[in-house]
Amino acid sequence: MSGRPESPPRTAGDLLVVGGGPAGLATALYAVRAGLDVTVREPRAGDIDKACGEGLMPGALARLLDLGVDPPGHDLEGIRYVAAPRGRRRSPGTAAEDGIPVGTSSAQARFRAGPGRGVRRTTLHAALREAVAAAGVVVEPVAVREVRPEADGVVVDGRRFGHVVAADGLHSPVRRGLGLDGPPTRLRRWGLRRHFAVTPWTSFVEVHWAPQAEAYVTPVGPHEVGVAVLSRTRRSFDGQLADFPALRDRLGGAPGGDVRGAGVLRQRTRARTAGRVLLVGDAAGYVDALTGEGIALALTSAQAAVAAVVAGDPQRYERAWPALTRRYRWLTIGLVQATRPAPVRASLVPLAQRLPSAFGAAVDALARPA
C-alpha cells in the first residue's frame, strides 16, 4: 500500500442506464428529450430477443410513435379468446368466416383506441437501437459489476453518475445487488415462445385457454405468427402445445423457429429506488404476461423515472410507481388468481360471449395508455 488516499471516482454524466432492452433504450430516449447526458451499458451485441407475446397494445404503440419509433409489423384489431371443445375432439378444420378452428368457441372485442401492432421482439429492439443511435446516445458494450449509491450520486465500477436507471430485466442483477428483491412468490408461472412460418389467419391476438395454460397467437408479419404459452407447469414447447389441439392443427405442421423461455414470471420488489438508483420496466417488479402490457408499462415507467431524475427527486418516482402500475397489477393479479381453478378457466370464454360489453370494456382498458 502506498499510503496515498484513493482517487475519487471520475464523474461520467447525468444518467447511466443499465440494460439495453426496450425499457432501457426508451429511458435513454426520454432522457435525451429532457436534455440529460445519458449513457447506456448493455453487454449483449445485436438485436436482443426475449420470450414474449410480441403484441403492442394501442397505448404502447402510441408511446413508441411519440418517441419517433415506428417498427414494422402486423396491425392488430383486437383480442379474441378461444376455448377448445370439451370431451371428444372433432376433426380439424377452419370456420370459413373468421378463421376460428371448427369445434371451438370464441369471444372477441376490437380495440377502440385504434390498432395495435404485432412486432417481433428483435424488430422492436432494432428500431429502438436506431433511434438511440440517431439521438447520439453512447451504448457501451460492457457488463455492470458494482452499483454503489452515495449521497450525491452513484458509483458504478469506479465511475460516478448523477443517477442510475436499472432496466436490466426480470431477474435484475442490480435489484438483487441492492437488496431490493421482494419475498418469493407461490404464484409460479413460466413462458415459452416460438415463431411459425405461416400466413396469419386473423388480425386479432388470439388467446387459447386450456386447463393449465394459455397460448397467445400474435401475427407479426405477412407470413409469420408468434405463439407464446404461459403455464403453471414446466414442459417442452411441443408438450405445452399438445394442450391446444385445435391450435396445433391450425398451424398445420408449419416450420417453427427456436424456442425461447422466461420465468418465474412473478417478481416482487421491496422498493423501486435505492438512493439515486431507480428500477424501470421488469426490474421494478412484474406480475404476469397474461394481459400483454409489458412494453406499455416499460415506456410509462421510463418516462416517470426520467421526470424524477430531472427533478432531482428519485422518491418522486417511488411515490408515482404504485399509481402508474395499479391498473396492470390489479387486473393481472385478479385474472391470474381467478382463472387458477379449472372450472373458472372453462367458463371464461362462455362468460365473455354472454357479456360482450364487459369483455369489450376489459379489452379497452388494456388498450389505453397506462
N, C-alpha and C positions, 0 to 999 in steps of 0.2 A: 504494500500500500504506500502511495506517495505522500499521504497526509494532506493532499490538496482537496479542497471541497469539490463535490461533484458539480459539473456544469449544469445549469438549469436546462430543462427540455426546450428545444427550439420551437418557437411559435410558428405554426404552419398555416393557419387560416381560421375563418369564422366557424366552419362546419365540416366535419368528416362524416360521411355516410358509409357505414359498414354493411356491405351487401349490395350486389348489383342486379338483383331481380327487379320485377316491376315496382315494388314498394320503394326500394332504394333509388331507382332511377327517377321515379316520379318525385320523390323528395328532392333530388338534385335539381329537377326542372323547376319546382316551386321555389327552391332556394335562389336559383339564378334570377327568377322573376322578381324576387324580393330584394335583389341586389347584394346577396351574400357571396362571399368567396367560399366555394364548396369543392371538396374532393371526394371521390368515391373509391373505396377499396373493394375489389372483387377478384379473388384468385382464379376463378374459373374462366376459361377463354371461350370465345364464340358465343353463340346464342344458347341461353340456358333453358333447358327443358324441365318440366315438372309434371307429376301426375295430378291433373286437374280436369274439370269438366269442359273448360275452354269456351264457355258461353259468356259473353259480355252482356250483362243486363243493360237496358237503355240508359240508366243512370250512370253506369260505369263508362259506357261509350261516349256519353255527353262530356264527361270529365276528361277523357282522353282527347277528344276533339278540341276541347278548350285549351289543352296543353300543346296543341299542334301535332298530335299523334293520331294518325289515321290508318291503322293496319288493315290490309286486305283480308277478306274472309267471306262468310256466307251470311246474308241477312236472316235474322230470326224474328218471327212474327209473334211468338208467344210460347206458352208452356202447355204440354199435353201430358196428362197422367194416363198410364196404360196398365191394366191388370190382366194377367193371364187367366184363362178359364179354369174353374175348379174341376176336379175329377178327371175323367178320361180326356186325353188330348185329341183335338181334332186334327184333320190333315192340314198341312201348311198351305197357306195361300195369302192373298192380299185383297183387301176390300178395294174395289175399283175407284171409289170416290175420293179417298183421302190417304191411301197407303197404309192404313191400320191393318195389322195381320188379322186374318179371319179367326174367329173364336175368342177374340179379346174384347174387353170393354174399355171405354176411354172417356175422358173429360178434358176439355181444352179451354183455354182463355187467351185472348190476344193482349199484347202489351198496349196500353192506352197512351203511353208516353212516346210512341214511335218505336221503330225496330231496334232490336239488339243486334249482336253480331257474333257468329261463331268464328273464332280465330285460334289457329294453332298457337300453343304457348311460345314456340320458337319464333314464330312470325311476330307476335306481340313484342317479344324481347328485342328482336331486330329493329322494330320501329322505334322503340324507346331508346335503344342504344344510338340510333341515328340522330334522334332529337337531342340527346345529351351531347353527342359529339358536335353537332351544329351549334349548340349553346356554349361550346368551349370548355366544358367540364372535363377535368382530368380524371381518368379511371386508372388507378394503379393496380396492376395485376399481382397483388400480394395479399397474404392472409394476415389477419389481425391476431396477435397473440395475447396482449395485455391491454386492458382498458382500466384506467385508474382515475376516478373522479376526484377533483380537487375543488377548493373553494372558488377559484377564479378561472376554472377551465377543466379540461380533461386531457390527461396524458395517455397517448396511445403509442406503445412501442417506442418511447423516448421522444415523441413529438407532441407538442401541446396544441390543442384546438380549443376554440371557444366553446363549442358544443359538439356532441356526437349523437347521431341518429343511428340506432342499431336496427337494420332491416334485414337481418340475417336468417330469417326463416322460422319454420315451425319449431325446430329444436335449437333455437338460438344459442350459440356458444356465449355470446355477450351476456344474454339474460342469465344464463346459468352461472357464469363467472362472477356476476354482481349479486348473486344470491336472490334473484327476483323470481325464480321458479316457484309456482304455487304447489300445493299438495297434489299427489297423484289422484287420478280420477278413476271411478269404476265404469265410466261411460267410454268404453274402448271400441273404436271403430277404425277400420283401415280402408284405404282406397287403392284401386288399380285402374290403369288407363291404357287403352290400345287403339290405334288408328286402323281403319279398314278402307281398302281401295274399292269403294262402291259409290254409285251416284246417290246422293241424298234423296229420300223418298218424301221428305217433308221439310218445311221451313220452321217447324216448331222444335223446341227442345223436348224430347220425349223422356219421361221418367217412368221406367217399367218397375212395378212393385212385385216383389216376391216375399215369402215369409221371413227370410233372414237378411235380405239385401235389396238395394235398388240399383238399377242400371240407367245411366244417363246417356242418351244418344244425342250428339250435337253435330249438325252439319258444319264443316269447317272449310269446305271448298267445293268446287263443282263435281269432283269425283272422289270425295273423301268424307268420312264421318269419324268422329271420335266416340268411343264407348268407355265410360268410366263406371266402375262398380264400387259402391260403398257397402261394407258388410261388417257384421259383428264377429265373423269368423275369418280366419286366415287360410286361404286356399289359393291354388293357381288361378290364373285368369280363366282358363278353359273350365276349371271346376266351378267357378262362380257363374260363368255364362250358362252352365247346364241348368241353373235355376230359372232361366228365361228362354224356354224352348221356342216360343214364337219369335223372339228377337233373333235367336240363333238361326232359325230358319230364314228369317228376313235377310240376314247377312249373306246367306246362301253360299258359304264357303269362300267368300271374298278374301284376297290376301290380307293378312294382318301384319302390322309393324311390331316393333319392340314393345314390351310391356314395362311400364313404369309404376312404381308403388309409393305410397306415403302412409304414415301413421306412426304412433297412435295420433288420431286427429285432434282429440280434445287436449288442449294445453292451457293450464291455468297460470296466472301471474299474481305475485303479491302486490306489485305496483308496476306502473308503466314508465317510471322515471327513477333515476338514482343520481342526485346532483344534477349535472348538466348533460346526462345521458338520457335519451328518450327512445323508447321502443315503438316501432312502427310496423304495421302490417301483421303478418302471422306471429312475429316475435312478441307482439304486445298481448298475445292471448288469442285462442282460437276455440271455437265450439265444434263446428262440423261443416262439411262442404254441401250439405243437403240443399240449402237454399240458393247456392250459386252466387253469393255476394262477396267473395273474397277480394276480387280486384276493386270493386266499388269501395270496400272498407279500406283497402290499402291506399287508395287515392285520397279518400276523405281524411284518414289519419295522417298521411303525409302532409297535406295542406295545413292541418291543425298544428302539427309539430313544428313546421316552419314558422307559422304565425307566433308560436310561443318562443321560438329562438329569436325572432326579430324583436319581440317584446322584452327579451332578457328574463323571461319568467317561465322556466320549464314546468312549474307546477300548474300553470295555466292549461297546459296540455293534459296533465294528470286530472285536473278538475273537469275538463271537457270530454275526456275519453268515454266515461260511462254514458253520457247522453248521446254521443256520436254513434255508439255501438249498441244502444239499448234495443232498438227495434230488431236488429240482427240477432242479438243474444236471446231475447225473449222468444222470438218466432222460431229460431232454430232449436233452442233447447226444448221448447214446448213441443215442436213437431217430432224431434228425435225421441223424446220421452214418451209422447202419446202413441207413437207407432211401434213401440217395442213389443207389445202383445200381438201375436199373430192375428187374432180376430179383428183388432183395430186396423191393422195393415190391410186385411182383406176387405174391410168395409170402406176404405178411404176413397177409392175411385167411385163406387156407387153413391157415396155421400156427395162427392163433388158433382156427380151427374144430377142429383136431386136438388142441389143448392148451387146452381151456376153463378148466381150473383155473389155469393160468399166466396166461391172459388176465384172468380174474377177479381174481387177486391183483394184477396191474398196475393194473386199474381201482380196486381197493380202496385201493391206495397213493395214487393221485391224489385219491381222495375224502376221505382222512383229513386232519385239520388238520396244517399244517406244524409 
